[in-house]
Amino acid sequence: MGTGQKSKIKPYPIHQSSLKSDSYGVVNGELVGTYLSAVAKMYQTTVDELLLDSADIVLKELNKLQVDGKNAEPLLASLPMRGICEVIGNPNVELSEEQYVLTIYTAQKLLTGLCDIYTIAKRDIAKEIAVLYADALLDRVLQKASPQKIEELSKFGLGSLSRPYLTLYEITQNDKYLQCAKWLIESSTINTLDSLSGHDVKVIVADMYGAALLGKYVQDTVYQELVYARWNDIVDNYVWLTGGIGVKGKFVHKSEFVVMAEDLCGSELCNVLDFMELTQQLYQRYGDEKMVEYYEGELSAEYDFAVVNGE
């Protein structure tokens, strides 16, 4: 999914590349959001102002897309196959699971990155972009989607959008963002799953993160307890010896490890990092030693894996 902006360099030839023939394709919104989060956290650690130079360029370009030019678009969601309004708001549009997941996951990553660069690096323009984006997504898409569409989308990580909406609530103190987050979590699939096997790792983990954050603002502890139970289930039954989680982005139960170990498409590092971030969030509430053991084990496992592979 793009951000609505043309890339100024050729993309890497990977599965997220939009490169076709001699075209430079579109800028991937998921990568832009992840990049902004990474820059913000690196700046938080190093206080190196040079890190923010390129982030400022990205923010300037995103701002142009929203407020300047002939076709300003707050949603920042130019999709090669469909626009985000059509994907979610139109009951007649049918897309694949992958396209749905990418649409929602991209919106979550882009909004989260904008919130991170604002809260950590104090870039006011990032807040302005995020508010315009979040309001357009809420007013023009989420609130107009049919109950059937919401139910369908919930299978593909709709609850993950609760995270940036909760962060925006923290930033703006606007209650509509808190209410939206509560609704998104209530609609998410983490409430109904009997087993994680076969489900998308990044979707479930992102839903869990939103539910964990929600616990800060509501008295009901149901979601906190649910996330804690899910976290233990993942650590006990779905984490490989290498520290990885899943195969081809899907949860695999330990009973299937021997068979799935032969699959060349192993776990993705991004899923591990997302789960480690969730673990940090949960540890602040529970102070569970098991969480520290898991986190330190992941750091050791990922380091050993990198050394073995010459990375």
Secondary structure, DSSP 8 states (H G I E B T S, - for coil): -EEEEE-SS---SSTT----TT---EEEHHHHHHHHHHHHHHHHHH--TTHHHHHHHHHHHHHHHHHSSTT--TT----SS--HIIIII-TT----HHHHHHHHHHHHHHHHHHHHHHHHH--HHHHHHHHHHHHHIIIIIITTS-HHHHHHHHTTTGGGGHHHHHHHHHHH--HHHHHHHHHHHHTSGGGT-S--TTSBHHHHHHHHHHHHHHTTT-S--HHHHHHHHHHHHHHHHTB-TTS-B-BTTB---GGGHHHHTT-SS---HHHHHHHHHHHHHHHHHH--HHHHHHHHHHHHHHHHHHHHTT-
